[in-house]
Amino acid sequence: MTHHPALPSTPAPTDPGPFATRLGAFVRGSFPLPLSLVFAAVWAVGATGLFAAADGRIAHWRPGWGTVPAAVTVLVDLLLLRAADDLRDLPYDRRHNPARPLARGAVLPRDLYVLAAAGAALLLLLNAGDRAALLLLAAQLAYTTLLVGAELRFGWPRGDAVATGVLLSSPVQILLNLYLYAVFLHDTGLDTGSLWRAARHVVPLLLVIMFAATHHELARKIVREPGPHERSYVRVFGLRATVVLALVFAAASAGVSLAVLRPWAGGAAGWWGWLALPPAVLAALAARSFTRAGAARWPVAAVAGYLPAVFVCHLLIGLGSTS
């Protein structure tokens, strides 16, 4: 069993206040609600727009009331994932990010465990009417629990093993996007046919989203000169290789989307499919700015804007191609 080294004590508030106050401090410090709400909504409708555009059986699609529970589910799920990450990162944050709510004692670990239990129950109740969506969501919550438990109990994977960490965390996002696909099928009344046919259809769509998410994960940690204890992929791959990998994943996301939608050949999405390209252009411009300006970090606006741009563009593709 791996033990974390002794950590310097971090002064905690004498009285962090009642439970609601402590949770409020956590949300304000770790999960800014307005931005998170917009991102969850854009993710839910953008992924669904991609599913609709790629399915030739859809003649007319618009986000409906069925999308609202899905967006709420994504929002709550992201909140629980943030709580899980803060629990896993607590030893690191006490050393290097002592202002974070959990590290400074504004919220307590037991508060986040209560939040996780209540949030999981809410998500399962909210999706009880869709068996496939419910099972995928339950699998994602169970996997996340095992992942957090392994790190807290056994110290594995180590927090500084960033590449291993992102690989082990990828099933969490895959299951969440499969959940959105199950909701899409349920709301539109489409039959998946055989399991093989469903997998052959959805795997390229998952790659579009996962490649985009991988670009975001790499870009947000690109720093020209990492600090002594800063977790960055630059430490693993080197600066040049990390920048190249980030661009490759952004291009791959756009490329797979174009391959599925085939706008040059009058595919299901028509010319709307070309809207898969702007996010990759945004990533390329960010790389150019980072390289030419000698900036210390990847442009913040590009980090914050890339994934929402991917989802907004695919929402527009879905809306335009099914008008």
KOLNU-101427 format. One record per residue: y, z, x of N, C-alpha, C in turn. Coordinates in steps of 0.02 Angstrom, whole numbers, padded with zeros to 5 digits, always signed. Each point is the difference from the previous one (the first is absolute). Layout:
YZXYZXYZX/...
END
This chain:
-00060+00000+00043+00060+00000-00043+00062+00000+00044/+00049-00042-00017+00061-00005+00039+00052+00047-00028/+00031+00039+00044+00052+00045-00021+00067-00027+00024/+00051+00008-00042+00067-00019+00022+00026+00053+00048/+00038-00019+00050+00028+00049+00046+00049+00046-00036/+00012+00057+00030+00048+00047-00030+00068-00033-00006/+00033+00012-00055+00063-00033-00014+00056+00051+00001/+00059-00022+00021+00057+00046-00003+00016+00016-00072/+00018+00062-00013+00014+00019-00068+00064-00034-00024/-00001-00020-00063+00058-00032-00031+00029+00048-00051/+00063+00019+00007+00028+00047-00048-00005-00027-00071/-00027+00040-00044-00006-00020-00070+00052+00038-00040/+00021-00028-00056+00047+00035-00042-00029+00067-00021/+00042+00051-00002-00023+00066-00022-00029-00004-00070/+00034-00037-00043-00024-00008-00068+00006-00074-00019/-00055-00038+00003+00005-00071-00016+00010-00014-00074/+00000+00053-00041+00014-00008-00070-00063-00010-00041/+00009-00009-00066-00058-00008-00044-00035-00067+00012/-00057-00008-00032-00043-00058+00011+00038-00065-00013/+00037-00005-00055+00036-00061-00017+00052-00017+00054/+00033+00052+00026+00050-00011+00052-00032-00026+00064/-00059+00027+00017-00035-00021+00060-00023-00073-00007/-00026-00018-00059-00021-00069-00010+00061-00047+00001/+00055+00023-00027+00061-00040+00003+00022-00013+00071/-00006+00050+00042+00018-00009+00071-00046-00050+00034/-00064+00002-00019-00047-00048+00028+00017-00071-00021/+00014-00010-00064+00015-00067-00025+00064-00027+00033/+00052+00042+00003+00063-00022+00030-00008-00017+00074/-00040+00039+00035-00006-00009+00072-00052-00050+00023/-00053-00010-00040-00055-00043+00021-00013-00060-00045/+00027+00001-00060-00017-00052-00048+00061-00015-00044/+00053-00030+00028+00061-00012-00038-00016-00037-00065/+00012+00033-00057-00025-00024-00063+00029-00067-00023/+00066-00012+00004+00025-00065-00023-00031-00059+00036/-00003+00003+00067-00029-00055+00038-00075-00006-00014/-00034+00056-00005-00072+00000-00012-00015-00029-00069/+00041+00016-00049-00010-00026-00068+00007-00075-00002/+00052-00026+00033+00010-00072+00003-00058-00034+00037/-00022+00029+00056-00053-00030+00038-00065-00001-00039/-00017+00055-00035-00062+00002-00039+00002-00053-00055/+00057-00007-00034+00005-00050-00054-00007-00070+00028/+00034-00014+00056-00003-00066+00031-00071-00016+00023/-00034+00049+00029-00069-00009+00022-00045-00017-00059/+00005+00038-00054-00044-00011-00057+00011-00069-00031/+00063-00019-00012+00012-00065-00033-00008-00058+00049/+00016+00012+00065-00007-00054+00049-00072-00018+00013/-00042+00051+00009-00071-00014+00010-00030-00034-00061/+00020+00023-00059-00026-00030-00062+00025-00072-00007/+00062-00013+00021+00025-00069+00000-00042-00045+00044/-00020+00025+00058-00044-00038+00044-00067-00014-00033/-00029+00051-00032-00063-00010-00034+00006-00052-00055/+00055+00002-00038+00010-00047-00055+00010-00071+00026/+00039-00007+00053+00014-00067+00027-00063-00033+00027/-00045+00041+00028-00060-00028+00032-00057-00012-00049/+00008+00022-00062-00054-00008-00049+00017-00057-00047/-00035-00054+00006+00015-00060-00040-00009+00009-00074/-00031+00056-00022-00010+00011-00071+00062+00028-00035/+00050+00021+00040+00060+00031-00028+00051-00054-00016/+00014-00010-00064+00051-00049-00020+00069+00031-00006/+00003+00062-00020+00065+00034-00008-00009+00073+00017/+00038+00023+00050-00004+00070+00020+00069+00030+00008/+00007+00061-00026+00059+00040+00011-00022+00072+00008/+00033+00039+00042-00017+00071+00004+00010+00032-00069/-00050+00035-00024+00004+00031-00066-00003+00076+00005/-00009+00031-00058-00003+00073-00002-00059+00026+00039/-00052-00041+00006-00058+00022+00038+00015+00009+00074/+00054-00032+00023+00019+00007+00070+00033+00068+00014/+00027+00031-00052+00035+00064+00010-00047+00054+00026/-00059+00012-00033-00045+00050+00028-00023-00017+00071/-00007-00065+00015-00020-00020+00068+00054+00017+00050/+00064-00012-00018+00055+00017+00045+00005+00075+00009/-00009+00038-00054+00002+00073+00005-00058+00024+00045/-00058-00032-00008-00058+00018+00041+00015-00012+00074/+00029-00058+00016+00017-00015+00069+00049+00052+00027/+00051+00017-00041+00050+00049+00022-00031+00067+00016/-00041+00026-00047-00031+00066+00010-00049-00004+00058/-00037-00055+00005-00047-00008+00055+00035+00001+00067/+00056-00035+00005+00038+00001+00063+00027+00070+00015/+00019+00037-00051+00023+00069+00010-00057+00043+00029/-00060-00008-00028-00057+00038+00026-00018-00020+00071/+00006-00065+00015-00014-00023+00068+00052+00027+00049/+00062+00006-00022+00052+00029+00043-00015+00074+00014/-00023+00035-00052-00018+00070+00009-00059+00006+00049/-00049-00045-00007-00058+00001+00045+00022-00013+00072/+00044-00049+00010+00024-00015+00068+00039+00059+00030/+00040+00033-00042+00038+00057+00026-00046+00057+00020/-00054+00011-00037-00048+00051+00018-00035-00018+00065/-00019-00063+00007-00034-00022+00061+00046+00003+00061/+00065-00014-00011+00047-00004+00056+00035+00067+00014/-00020+00053-00034+00037+00063+00006+00005+00025+00073/-00055+00001+00039+00008+00024+00069+00049-00043+00040/-00004-00066-00009+00046-00046+00036+00072+00011-00023/+00010+00007-00066+00068+00007-00026+00031+00067+00021/-00041+00052+00007+00028+00063+00022+00029-00005+00071/-00028-00044+00040+00025-00011+00067+00059-00049+00002/-00008-00056-00037+00045-00056+00011+00044-00018-00060/-00017+00023-00059+00041-00013-00060+00009+00065-00039/+00028+00051+00031+00003+00067-00032+00044+00002-00062/+00039-00052-00013+00043+00000-00059-00037-00022-00063/-00060-00026+00006-00038-00022-00059-00016+00060-00044/-00004-00010-00066-00007+00058-00045-00059+00045+00016/-00059-00029+00012-00059+00041+00013+00006+00035+00067/+00025-00036+00050+00006+00029+00067+00049+00059+00002/+00053-00003-00039+00049+00053+00002-00013+00056-00051/-00053-00009-00041-00018+00053-00047+00034-00004-00067/+00036-00056-00014+00032-00007-00065-00052-00012-00055/-00058-00026+00018-00057-00006-00045-00060+00025+00038/-00048+00029-00035-00058+00030+00032-00062-00045-00007/-00047+00004+00047-00060-00041-00006-00036+00009-00067/-00003+00062-00024-00035+00010-00064+00036-00035-00058/+00066-00009+00006+00037-00036-00052-00024-00073-00003/-00012-00030+00058-00021-00069+00002-00072-00008-00024/-00042+00051+00012-00068-00002-00028+00002+00003-00076/+00043+00042-00027+00008+00003-00073+00026-00066-00027/+00050-00028+00035+00027-00065-00020-00054-00053+00000/-00043-00001+00051-00053-00049+00006-00049+00006-00058/-00020+00061-00016-00048+00011-00054+00030-00021-00068/+00062+00021-00013+00032-00017-00063+00013-00075-00005/+00022-00030+00055+00013-00071-00001-00063-00041-00010/-00055+00019+00032-00063-00036-00008-00024+00004-00073/+00006+00060-00030-00020+00008-00070+00042-00044-00045/+00066-00003+00013+00045-00041-00040-00019-00074+00006/-00015-00023+00060-00017-00071+00010-00065-00018-00036/-00049+00043+00004-00064-00014-00034+00009+00000-00076/+00040+00046-00025+00013+00003-00072+00039-00062-00022/+00049-00021+00039+00042-00057-00017-00040-00064-00004/-00054-00005+00038-00039-00062+00003-00069+00007-00032/-00008+00050-00042-00065+00013-00031-00023-00057-00045/+00046-00041-00024-00019-00054-00047-00026-00063+00033/+00000-00003+00067-00023-00059+00036-00052+00022+00051/-00064-00011-00015-00054+00028+00041+00003-00026+00072/+00010-00065+00009+00000-00028+00068+00059+00028+00040/+00059+00002-00031+00059+00028+00034-00011+00073+00017/-00030+00037-00047-00012+00071+00010-00047+00012+00060/-00053-00039+00004-00049+00009+00054+00032-00017+00068/+00039-00053+00002+00033-00018+00063+00049+00053+00022/+00037+00027-00048+00049+00052+00015-00035+00064+00023/-00055+00017-00033-00038+00060+00020-00028-00009+00070/-00024-00061+00016-00026-00013+00067+00055+00007+00052/+00059-00024-00016+00055+00004+00048+00020+00073+00012/+00004+00039-00054+00019+00071+00007-00054+00038+00040/-00063-00016-00013-00055+00034+00036+00002-00018+00074/+00011-00064+00015+00002-00021+00070+00059+00033+00037/+00057+00003-00034+00059+00032+00031-00014+00073+00014/-00033+00033-00047-00017+00071+00010-00046+00009+00060/-00050-00043+00007-00045+00004+00057+00037-00013+00066/+00046-00048-00001+00037-00018+00060+00044+00059+00023/+00036+00029-00048+00043+00057+00017-00043+00059+00022/-00055+00012-00036-00043+00056+00018-00029-00007+00070/-00018-00061+00019-00028-00011+00067+00051+00016+00054/+00062-00020-00012+00051+00014+00052+00018+00074+00002/+00008+00032-00058+00019+00070+00000-00056+00045+00025/-00062-00018-00016-00057+00043+00018-00025-00014+00070/-00004-00063+00019-00030-00018+00064+00048-00031+00050/+00063-00011-00021+00049-00031+00045-00015-00072+00016/-00034-00035-00046-00019-00070+00011+00021-00043-00060/+00032-00058+00012+00019-00024+00067+00062+00037+00025/+00010+00000+00065+00058+00032+00028+00063-00034-00026/+00053+00040-00007+00062-00028-00026+00030-00054+00044/-00013+00004+00065+00029-00050+00045-00043-00064+00004/-00057+00000-00033-00043-00060-00002+00024-00044-00058/+00058-00031+00009+00033-00034-00056-00040-00060-00025/-00031-00037+00045-00038-00059-00020-00061+00021-00041/-00036+00052+00023-00057+00025-00038+00022+00026-00067/+00057+00035-00001+00025+00027-00063+00014-00053-00052/+00032-00055+00021+00017-00051-00048-00062-00036-00025/-00050-00008+00043-00063-00031-00022-00036+00043-00051/-00002+00065+00013-00034+00046-00047+00038+00007-00065/+00066-00010+00003+00040+00007-00061+00002-00063-00042/-00021-00057+00028+00005-00063-00037-00039-00001-00066/-00059+00032-00005-00034+00000-00065+00041+00032-00056/+00046+00046+00018+00042+00031-00051+00042-00053-00034/+00032-00044+00039+00042-00053-00029-00043-00053-00034/-00058-00016+00029-00043-00050-00031-00021+00023-00070/-00020+00063-00006-00022+00026-00065+00058+00003-00050/+00060+00015+00024+00058+00003-00045+00016-00070-00025/-00004-00051+00042+00013-00068-00022-00056-00026-00045/-00062+00020+00013-00054-00017-00045+00010+00033-00068/+00026+00060+00000+00018+00032-00063+00050-00043-00040/+00051-00025+00034+00049-00042-00034-00032-00064-00027/-00049-00027+00038-00035-00060-00024-00042+00016-00062/-00032+00058+00000-00039+00021-00059+00046+00008-00061/+00059+00028+00011+00048+00008-00056+00022-00069-00025/+00012-00046+00047+00019-00068-00019-00054-00032-00043/-00062+00005+00020-00055-00030-00039-00005+00033-00068/+00007+00066-00002-00004+00036-00064+00055-00020-00047/+00062-00004+00026+00057-00015-00043+00000-00072-00025/-00027-00046+00041-00001-00070-00021-00064-00019-00036/-00048+00045-00001-00064-00014-00034-00042-00051+00036/+00011-00011+00065-00039-00049+00036-00067+00028+00021/-00050-00042+00001-00067+00019+00022-00007-00016+00074/-00027+00047+00039-00007-00013+00072-00058-00047+00014/-00045-00011-00049-00059-00040+00014-00047+00039+00045/-00031-00033+00047-00045+00035+00047+00040+00039+00051/-00032+00049+00030+00032+00040+00051+00021-00044+00059/-00042-00048+00017+00015-00046+00056+00062-00041-00015/+00006-00025-00062+00058-00040-00018+00064+00043+00003/-00005+00061-00026+00058+00044+00001+00021+00015+00072/-00048+00015+00043+00015+00015+00070+00031-00060+00035/-00029-00059-00012+00026-00061+00032+00072-00013-00021/+00017+00018-00062+00068-00011-00024+00048+00053+00027/-00020+00064+00001+00048+00052+00015+00008+00013+00074/-00050-00015+00042+00005+00016+00071+00060-00034+00033/+00013-00065-00010+00060-00030+00031+00064+00033-00024/+00002+00021-00063+00060+00032-00027+00011+00068+00032/-00055+00036+00012+00005+00064+00035+00025-00011+00072/-00022-00055+00031+00022-00014+00068+00075-00012+00003/+00027-00034-00051+00073-00012-00002+00037+00067+00004/-00023+00048-00040+00034+00065-00004-00014+00042+00062/-00063+00000+00023-00018+00042+00057+00031-00025+00065/+00003-00066+00009+00034-00026+00059+00074+00018-00001/+00031-00004-00058+00070+00020-00006+00009+00074+00016/-00045+00041-00026+00004+00072+00013-00010+00016+00074/-00043-00039+00033-00012+00011+00072+00061-00019+00040/+00034-00054-00020+00063-00017+00034+00049+00058-00007/+00007+00027-00060+00046+00056-00011-00019+00060+00043/-00064+00015+00003-00023+00058+00038+00015-00009+00075/-00010-00060+00026+00016-00012+00070+00075+00001+00012/+00038-00034-00042+00072-00008+00011+00036+00067-00003/-00020+00044-00044+00037+00063-00008-00009+00046+00060/-00049-00015+00043-00010+00041+00059+00012-00038+00065/+00033-00059-00006+00017-00037+00061+00063+00031+00030/-00006+00026+00060+00056+00030+00036-00004-00024+00072/+00057-00017+00028-00001-00030+00066-00025+00049+00053/+00021+00062-00004-00022+00050+00048-00020+00063-00038/-00065+00008-00017-00022+00059-00038+00017+00064+00038/+00019+00051-00039+00013+00066+00029-00064+00030+00027/+00005+00057+00035-00059+00029+00032-00059+00012-00047/+00013+00019-00062-00054+00015-00046+00002-00044-00063/+00041-00052+00002+00008-00042-00060-00062-00043-00012/-00022+00000-00063-00058-00039-00019+00022-00071-00015/-00024-00047+00039+00021-00070-00008-00056-00045+00023/-00007-00057-00034-00049-00050+00020+00018-00031+00067/+00063+00008+00020+00021-00026+00065-00040+00034+00056/-00018+00063-00010-00040+00036+00050-00070-00030+00006/-00025-00028-00055-00069-00026-00001-00002-00072+00024/+00046-00042-00026-00004-00072+00013+00053-00025+00049/+00051+00040+00013+00057-00024+00038+00052-00031-00046/+00062-00004+00022+00055-00022-00043-00009-00072-00021/-00010-00045+00048-00004-00071-00017-00059-00014-00048/-00057+00029+00014-00059-00013-00043+00010+00029-00070/+00034+00057-00005+00011+00030-00066+00046-00044-00042/+00053-00026+00032+00046-00045-00036-00038-00063-00022/-00041-00028+00044-00038-00060-00018-00048+00015-00057/-00035+00057+00003-00046+00018-00054+00036+00008-00066/+00059+00032+00002+00038+00009-00062+00017-00068-00031/+00021-00047+00042+00017-00067-00025-00062-00037-00025/-00056+00009+00035-00062-00033-00021-00021+00023-00069/+00005+00065-00013-00021+00026-00065+00048-00023-00056/+00065-00003+00015+00047-00025-00050-00014-00073-00015/-00013-00040+00052-00016-00071-00010-00067-00008-00036/-00048+00043+00017-00066-00005-00033+00005+00016-00074/+00041+00050-00018+00009+00016-00071+00027-00060-00038/+00053-00030+00027+00029-00059-00032-00049-00058+00000/-00037-00009+00055-00047-00056+00006-00057+00005-00049/-00028+00059-00009-00055+00008-00048+00026-00012-00071/+00060+00025-00015+00029-00011-00066+00008-00075-00013/+00027-00036+00049+00008-00072-00008-00067-00036-00008/-00050+00023+00038-00067-00031-00004-00030+00010-00070/+00014+00057-00031-00026+00013-00067+00039-00039-00052/+00066-00001+00006+00043-00029-00052+00009-00076+00008/-00007-00026+00061+00003-00071+00016+00059-00036-00034/+00061+00021+00014+00058-00031-00033+00010-00073+00019/-00023-00020+00058+00009-00070+00022-00046-00048-00038/-00051+00027-00033-00049-00042-00034+00002+00010-00076/+00055+00028-00024+00004+00012-00072-00049+00051-00024/-00011+00054+00040-00046+00053-00019+00025+00037-00061/-00037+00053-00018+00014+00036-00062+00072+00026-00002/+00027+00018+00058+00068+00029+00002+00055-00053+00004/-00018-00064+00011+00052-00051+00007+00043+00014+00061/+00061-00025-00003+00045+00009+00057+00020+00072+00010/-00009+00042-00052+00017+00071+00007-00038+00032+00057/-00058-00027+00017-00040+00029+00054+00035+00003+00067/+00049-00043+00010+00037+00001+00064+00040+00064+00009/+00009+00039-00053+00037+00063+00006-00039+00052+00039/-00061-00017+00019-00038+00046+00045+00030+00001+00070/+00042-00049+00017+00025-00007+00068+00059+00046+00018/+00048+00014-00044+00059+00039+00020-00016+00067+00035/-00050+00039-00022-00012+00063+00037-00020-00013+00073/-00038-00053+00013-00018-00016+00069+00061-00020+00040/+00047-00035-00032+00063-00018+00033+00039+00063+00016/+00001+00048-00047+00034+00064+00012-00029+00035+00061/-00067-00001+00006-00032+00032+00058+00018-00036+00065/+00002-00067-00003+00018-00038+00060+00071+00013+00022/+00046+00005-00049+00070+00015+00016+00007+00070+00030/-00040+00047-00026+00002+00068+00027-00025+00001+00072/-00052-00038+00015-00026-00004+00068+00052-00031+00047/+00033-00052-00024+00052-00032+00040+00056+00049+00016/+00022+00037-00052+00054+00048+00010-00021+00055+00048/-00061+00026-00009-00025+00054+00043-00004-00023+00073/-00024-00061+00011-00010-00026+00067+00066-00017+00034/+00043-00036-00035+00062-00024+00031+00051+00055+00011/+00002+00048-00048+00050+00053+00005-00022+00057+00045/-00064-00001+00020-00025+00055+00041+00003+00066-00038/-00009-00002-00066+00005+00060-00042-00055+00050+00018/+00015+00063-00014-00048+00053+00015-00060-00002-00048/+00014-00019-00063-00053+00000-00050+00004-00065-00040/-00054-00015-00036-00001-00056-00047+00054+00011-00053/+00036-00052-00021+00055+00011-00048-00023+00038-00062/+00036+00053-00016-00018+00044-00056-00001-00038-00066/+00049-00044-00010+00004-00037-00063-00061-00045-00009/-00025-00028+00055-00060-00042-00004-00062+00041-00015/-00004+00059+00029-00056+00045-00015-00001+00019-00073/+00059+00020-00026+00005+00023-00069-00007-00058-00050/+00023-00060+00020+00003-00054-00048-00059-00047-00002/-00042+00001+00052-00053-00051+00004-00050+00006-00057/-00032+00057-00009-00051+00006-00053+00028-00011-00069/+00058+00030-00018+00029-00017-00066+00012-00074-00007/+00021-00034+00054+00011-00073-00003-00065-00037-00016/-00055+00022+00032-00065-00031-00014-00017+00006-00074/+00009+00060-00028-00019+00011-00069+00047-00035-00049/+00066+00000+00016+00047-00034-00044-00013-00075-00001/-00014-00028+00059-00014-00073+00003-00063-00017-00039/-00051+00041+00003-00060-00014-00038+00008+00014-00075/+00044+00046-00017+00018+00009-00070+00033-00064-00026/+00047-00028+00038+00034-00061-00020-00049-00058-00004/-00048-00003+00047-00051-00053-00003-00041+00006-00064/-00020+00062-00016-00038+00010-00061+00038-00018-00062/+00063+00021-00003+00041-00015-00059+00013-00075-00006/+00019-00031+00056+00016-00071-00002-00059-00045-00014/-00057+00017+00028-00058-00044-00007-00037+00008-00065/+00016+00052-00038-00034+00010-00065+00049-00004-00058/+00057-00033+00011+00050-00006-00053-00024-00048-00054/
END
